[in-house]
Amino acid sequence: MDAGLPRPGASAVTVPGPTDSLLDVAGLSVGHWQRHDPEVTVGTPEIPGTGAATGCTVVLADPSAVASVDVRGGGPGTRETDLLDPSHSVQRVDAVLLTGGSAYGLAAADGVMRYLEKNGKGIPMGAPGAVVPIVPGAVIFDLPVGQWSARPTADSGCTAAATASSTHLERGSVGAGTGARAGALKGGIGSASVRITDGPATGVTVAALMVANPVGSVFDPVTGLPWGVDAARAEELGLSSPSAADLAAARALGDKGTVLNTTIGVVATDAPLSKAACRRVAVTGHDGLGRAIRPAHSPLDGDTIFALSTGTADVSDALGDASSILAFAAELPILAAVCEAAAVVVERAIVDAILSATSVADIPAYRDVLPSVFGHRPVRDGRMVP
């Protein structure tokens, strides 16, 4: 095996990023818009919902980022995903929209484009100010939570983009996660990051931002812990085994009861990757989705993961030592490590979304059904404080 290639079975050593969020990738910022009425109710086939609980989340890349996508669910709602095929011309995006409102919510991308155009961001097309911002997006189905007509609009997307921050990220039942449901529990938005500390990708950061709204289960009915949280990870998160009463209550929850669902998100890295490599990162990100949700990628979900590369990390030494086998791309050793990390951060971001979510419209949150898992730790910015 060439010294520049990863060893079979070898795993990169990683540590959490400083904020354990997508914001650990330099050049990215995240903004939310949400509408959450206090008296919101969930609609049924017989009785329409009342009020509103929906929102959208925008990831801005400044400067633009190389991007691709992988769609695995059987019922996706997306925009500009064809553009992200590695064989197609445009290589970079200016923002990614994650939104509630089902296909109606894609209108929020118009507002993101409006914001970017106003700020001169996009593909320059000649005359000063003549730009075309590239904003792919994906939706979750949250229309039964509240009034059917309550959904993000172009103004919502513009507001989310205008309020994007590179220093603070709120998680839980906010933004695109406001009306999300994860199986029988409240879904939400979560994030995670790791920094690779050995091997050819040393110093590279990989992060994810995920909106959890699946039809599948997000916790193990045997242990009561979220899928993907083993004993070691539970200790890291400060989680305990639930009481017998809490576990029985969780097992008694019914099914979600909707035919449309979806988990969507963004995986990002500061490693300089090609568009084809970003596609592979998006593909492997779905491995993490499959670890945290069971079943995943069902005909009732539109599971979609975007992958971004900002290219700000210096990996010149690794590229200089890359494999001499001409059949392989020079970026392969770095890509292999980033792909491994992508699955990890997607899994952790989904778990973060479930642990951070709060009840909306009487949809029970994990923390409400299984409070003994957390002990008596306080909550700050939607996250349990260790």
Stockholm file with secondary structure:
# STOCKHOLM 1.0

chainA/1-386         MDAGLPRPGASAVTVPGPTDSLLDVAGLSVGHWQRHDPEVTVGTPEIPGTGAATGCTVVLADPSAVASVDVRGGGPGTRETDLLDPSHSVQRVDAVLLTGGSAYGLAAADGVMRYLEKNGKGIPMGAPGAVVPIVPGAVIFDLPVGQWSARPTADSGCTAAATASSTHLERGSVGAGTGARAGALKGGIGSASVRITDGPATGVTVAALMVANPVGSVFDPVTGLPWGVDAARAEELGLSSPSAADLAAARALGDKGTVLNTTIGVVATDAPLSKAACRRVAVTGHDGLGRAIRPAHSPLDGDTIFALSTGTADVSDALGDASSILAFAAELPILAAVCEAAAVVVERAIVDAILSATSVADIPAYRDVLPSVFGHRPVRDGRMVP
#=GR chainA/1-386 SS CCTTSCCTTCCCCEEECSSSSGGGSTTEEEEEEEEECTTCCBCCSSSCCCSBEEEEEEEEEEEEEEEEEEECSSSCCEESTGGGSTTSSCCEEEEEEEESSGGGGGGHHHHHHHHHHHTTCSEECSSTTCEECCCCEEECCCTTBBCTTCCCCHHHHHHHHHTCBSSCCCCBSSGGGTTCEETTEECEEEEEEEEECSSTTTTCEEEEEEEECCSSBCBCTTTCSBTTCCHHHHHHHTCCCCCHHHHHHHHTCCCCCCSCCCCEEEEEESSCCCHHHHHHHHHHHHHHHHHHSBSCSCTTCCCEEEEEECCCSCCHHHHHTCCCCTTSCTTHHHHHHHHHHHHHHHHHHHHHHHHHCCCBTTBCCHHHHCGGGTTTCCEETTEECC
#=GC SS_cons         CCTTSCCTTCCCCEEECSSSSGGGSTTEEEEEEEEECTTCCBCCSSSCCCSBEEEEEEEEEEEEEEEEEEECSSSCCEESTGGGSTTSSCCEEEEEEEESSGGGGGGHHHHHHHHHHHTTCSEECSSTTCEECCCCEEECCCTTBBCTTCCCCHHHHHHHHHTCBSSCCCCBSSGGGTTCEETTEECEEEEEEEEECSSTTTTCEEEEEEEECCSSBCBCTTTCSBTTCCHHHHHHHTCCCCCHHHHHHHHTCCCCCCSCCCCEEEEEESSCCCHHHHHHHHHHHHHHHHHHSBSCSCTTCCCEEEEEECCCSCCHHHHHTCCCCTTSCTTHHHHHHHHHHHHHHHHHHHHHHHHHCCCBTTBCCHHHHCGGGTTTCCEETTEECC
//
